[in-house]
Amino acid sequence: MKCALFPSRRRKKVRSKDNDALKKYLEARKRIVDEALKQYVPGDDAYPPSLCKAVRYSIFAGGKRLRPILCMAAAEAVGGDSDAVLPVACALEMIHTYSLIHDDLPAMDDDEYRRGRLTNHKVFGEGMAILAGDALLTEAFCLMASGGAVAGGDGKRLLTVIHEIAHSAGLFGMVGGQAVDLESEGKEVDSETLHYIHTHKTAALLQVSLRAGAILAGGGPQELTGLTQYGAKIGLAFQIADDILDVEGDVEVLGKETGCDGERKKATYPALIGLEPSRTRARELVDEALTDLSSFDECADPLRMIARFIVDRTS
């Protein structure tokens, strides 16, 4: 699939038309990802059934599928076929879902609800939830390493992508950011520490989703640089928006409790600099991210609209 839903770019579009176009784009890509995940994730009747049910409970609990969509959109932005990167895109969603399952555990954030449903450990128990997360993480790499992971793709590119995803999801990426976040609870942190938490815990996986799609689709050095910078900025903006939603979001829309960050005295932008400065910073980051896409043509329009969506979203 190449640049299908955004045939042209009009810089003076009415925002409501942009929103409608983006909504259709996100819904279409989400359906593609969901259908693929049904093929890649074992069914409830697979053995062991309890573990497979726990895995499917979380992977099919909803969600925006933002990371796989970013992977596909980046492939399109560099002139590639999004269908060819679908297995890797789905693997990124598996990694993201594993992180949410573990993040919700009593030893971490101790959340009872996620996306309007009881969290995995509340349904299946803590031990099975840990194993469900472990299974999703390892199955993600199994999927990426499979022979058909990239249809007609370059094995060297695939190996590069697997390495980058492992780095961004692990000790020096998402897991490292989560560790510093955990250690920072109840403490006063400086802006440098907060920046580290957000850029590693959240932005790293969003950024590598873009790089993965672009690398697999044969993006050049200049394109990769632009998408990498774009990813770093929207990743940070995404987490700042999350921090704001935890303060003033609608519980019914979010599908989870609000105010939890304040109760746990977690390191957040609103806690450090206030709500309005946080809102301003998120919008500045989006503007900078859009500048990073200035050399791309209309095939990058989904990425432009996703950047704006990140700070305007309500969930």
C-alpha positions in Angstrom: 0.0 0.0 0.0 1.6 3.3 -1.1 0.4 6.7 -0.1 -3.2 5.7 -0.7 -5.4 8.0 1.4 -3.5 11.3 1.0 -3.2 11.9 -2.8 -2.4 15.6 -2.4 -1.5 18.1 0.2 -3.2 21.4 0.6 -1.6 23.7 3.1 -4.8 25.7 3.7 -7.0 22.7 4.5 -9.7 23.3 7.1 -8.7 21.6 10.3 -12.0 19.6 10.4 -11.2 18.1 7.0 -7.7 17.2 8.2 -9.3 15.5 11.2 -11.7 13.5 9.1 -8.9 12.4 6.8 -6.7 11.4 9.6 -9.5 9.5 11.3 -10.1 7.5 8.2 -6.4 6.8 7.8 -6.0 5.7 11.3 -9.1 3.5 11.2 -8.0 1.8 8.0 -4.5 1.2 9.2 -5.7 -0.1 12.5 -8.0 -2.6 10.8 -5.0 -3.9 8.8 -2.9 -4.2 11.9 -5.6 -6.0 13.8 -6.2 -8.5 11.0 -2.5 -9.2 10.8 -2.2 -9.7 14.6 -5.0 -12.3 14.5 -2.7 -14.3 12.2 0.4 -13.8 14.2 -0.9 -14.3 17.7 -1.9 -17.8 18.8 -5.6 -18.4 19.3 -7.3 -19.0 22.7 -7.4 -22.7 21.9 -3.6 -23.0 21.6 -1.6 -24.6 24.3 -1.1 -23.5 27.1 -4.6 -22.0 26.9 -4.4 -19.9 30.0 -1.3 -18.1 28.7 -2.7 -17.7 25.2 -5.9 -16.2 26.6 -3.9 -13.7 28.7 -1.8 -12.7 25.7 -4.9 -12.2 23.5 -6.8 -10.3 26.3 -4.3 -7.5 26.2 -3.2 -7.5 22.6 -6.8 -7.2 21.5 -8.0 -4.8 24.2 -8.2 -1.9 21.8 -5.6 0.8 21.6 -4.7 3.2 18.8 -2.0 0.9 17.2 0.1 4.1 16.9 3.5 2.4 16.8 2.7 0.0 13.9 0.9 2.8 12.1 4.0 5.0 12.4 6.1 2.2 11.0 3.8 1.8 8.0 3.5 5.5 7.5 7.3 5.9 7.5 7.6 3.3 4.9 5.1 5.1 2.7 6.8 8.5 3.4 10.0 7.2 1.8 8.2 5.7 -1.2 7.8 2.2 0.1 5.0 -0.3 0.5 3.5 -0.4 4.0 2.2 -4.0 3.5 5.8 -5.2 3.2 6.7 -3.9 6.7 3.5 -5.2 8.4 5.1 -8.1 10.3 7.6 -5.8 11.9 4.9 -3.2 12.6 2.9 -5.9 14.4 6.0 -7.0 16.4 6.3 -3.4 17.6 2.7 -3.5 18.9 3.5 -6.8 20.7 6.5 -5.1 22.4 4.3 -2.1 23.4 1.6 -4.4 24.8 4.1 -6.4 26.8 5.3 -3.1 28.3 1.8 -2.0 29.3 1.1 -5.4 31.0 4.2 -5.1 33.1 3.7 -1.4 33.7 0.3 -2.1 35.2 1.6 -4.7 37.7 1.5 -3.9 41.5 5.3 -3.8 41.6 5.1 -1.0 39.0 2.1 1.4 38.7 -0.4 -1.0 40.2 -3.2 0.0 37.8 -6.6 -1.7 37.8 -7.9 -0.5 34.5 -6.4 -0.1 31.0 -8.5 1.0 28.0 -11.7 0.7 29.9 -11.0 -3.0 31.0 -9.5 -4.6 34.0 -5.7 -4.9 33.6 -4.2 -8.2 32.8 -3.1 -9.1 36.3 -6.5 -8.3 37.7 -8.0 -11.0 35.4 -5.3 -13.6 35.1 -3.2 -13.0 38.2 0.2 -11.4 38.6 2.2 -14.5 37.6 0.3 -15.1 34.4 0.4 -11.4 33.5 4.2 -11.4 33.8 4.4 -14.5 31.6 2.0 -12.9 29.1 4.3 -9.9 28.8 7.3 -12.2 28.5 5.6 -14.2 25.8 4.7 -11.1 23.7 8.2 -9.8 23.9 9.8 -13.0 22.8 7.2 -13.7 20.1 7.8 -10.2 18.7 11.4 -11.1 18.0 10.4 -14.5 16.7 8.1 -12.8 14.2 10.7 -10.3 13.1 13.3 -13.0 12.7 11.0 -15.3 10.6 11.9 -15.8 7.0 8.9 -13.9 5.7 9.2 -10.9 8.1 9.6 -8.5 5.2 8.1 -9.5 1.9 10.9 -9.5 -0.7 13.0 -7.5 1.7 16.7 -7.2 2.3 18.1 -9.5 5.1 20.7 -7.0 6.1 18.1 -4.2 6.5 16.0 -6.6 8.6 18.9 -7.4 10.9 19.6 -3.7 11.3 16.0 -3.1 12.3 15.9 -6.0 14.8 19.0 -4.7 16.4 17.6 -1.1 16.6 14.3 -2.3 18.1 16.1 -4.4 20.7 18.2 -1.4 21.7 15.3 0.9 21.8 13.1 -1.5 23.8 15.8 -2.6 26.3 18.3 -1.4 28.8 19.3 1.7 27.0 15.8 2.5 25.8 12.3 1.8 27.1 13.3 -0.4 30.0 16.0 1.9 31.1 13.5 4.8 31.1 11.1 2.8 33.1 13.8 2.0 35.7 14.6 5.7 36.2 10.9 6.5 36.3 10.4 3.9 39.0 13.4 5.2 41.0 12.3 8.8 40.7 8.8 8.3 42.3 8.4 10.5 45.4 11.6 12.4 44.7 12.2 15.8 43.3 13.8 15.5 39.9 15.5 18.0 37.6 14.6 18.7 34.0 17.5 16.5 32.7 16.3 13.4 34.6 12.7 14.0 33.5 13.8 14.4 29.9 15.7 11.1 30.1 12.7 9.3 31.5 10.3 10.6 28.8 12.7 10.2 25.8 13.6 6.6 26.8 10.4 5.2 28.4 8.1 6.5 25.7 9.9 8.3 22.8 12.4 5.5 22.1 9.9 3.0 20.8 7.9 5.6 18.8 11.1 6.8 17.2 12.4 3.3 16.3 9.0 2.5 14.8 9.6 5.2 12.3 13.2 4.2 11.6 12.2 0.6 11.2 9.6 1.4 8.5 12.0 3.7 6.7 15.0 1.4 6.8 13.0 -1.6 5.5 11.5 0.5 2.7 15.0 1.6 1.6 14.9 5.2 2.9 18.1 7.2 2.4 20.3 8.9 5.0 18.6 12.3 4.7 15.1 10.7 5.0 16.2 8.7 8.0 17.7 11.8 9.7 14.4 13.7 9.2 12.2 10.8 10.5 14.5 10.2 13.5 14.3 13.9 14.6 10.6 13.9 14.0 10.2 10.7 16.1 12.2 12.1 19.0 10.0 15.2 19.1 6.6 13.6 18.7 7.7 10.9 21.2 8.4 13.5 23.9 5.3 15.5 22.9 3.2 12.3 23.3 4.4 11.7 26.8 3.9 15.3 27.8 0.3 15.0 26.5 -0.1 11.8 28.5 1.1 13.7 31.6 -1.5 16.4 31.0 -4.3 13.9 30.4 -3.5 12.3 33.7 -4.2 15.7 35.4 -7.3 16.8 33.4 -8.4 14.0 31.2 -11.9 12.4 31.2 -11.9 9.0 32.9 -14.6 7.7 30.6 -12.7 8.7 27.5 -9.3 7.5 28.8 -10.5 4.2 30.1 -8.4 4.4 33.2 -8.1 6.4 36.4 -6.7 9.9 36.3 -4.6 11.6 39.0 -2.4 8.6 39.5 0.8 10.4 38.7 0.2 13.0 41.3 -0.7 10.4 44.0 2.5 8.4 43.3 4.5 11.6 43.0 5.8 10.6 39.6 8.1 12.7 37.6 6.0 14.6 35.0 6.1 17.8 33.1 3.0 19.3 34.8 4.6 18.6 38.2 7.9 20.2 37.2 6.9 23.2 35.1 3.1 23.4 35.4 0.1 22.6 33.0 0.2 25.6 30.7 4.0 25.6 30.1 3.7 21.8 29.5 1.0 22.4 26.9 3.1 25.1 25.3 6.2 22.8 25.2 4.2 19.9 23.6 3.0 22.2 20.8 6.5 23.6 20.3 7.8 20.0 19.8 5.1 19.3 17.3 6.0 22.4 15.3 9.6 21.4 15.3 8.7 17.9 14.3 6.7 19.2 11.3 9.8 21.2 10.3 11.8 18.0 10.3 9.4 16.7 7.6 9.8 19.8 5.3 11.8 17.9 2.7 9.2 15.1 2.4 6.3 15.2 -0.2 2.6 14.5 0.3 3.3 10.9 1.2 4.4 12.1 4.6 1.1 13.9 5.2 -0.2 11.1 7.5 2.9 11.8 9.7 2.2 15.5 9.7 -1.4 14.9 10.8 -0.4 12.3 13.4 2.0 14.9 15.0 -0.9 17.4 15.5 -3.2 14.6 16.7 -0.7 13.7 19.4 -1.2 16.9 21.3 -4.9 17.3 20.5 -6.0 13.8 21.5 -8.3 13.1 24.5 -7.2 9.5 25.1 
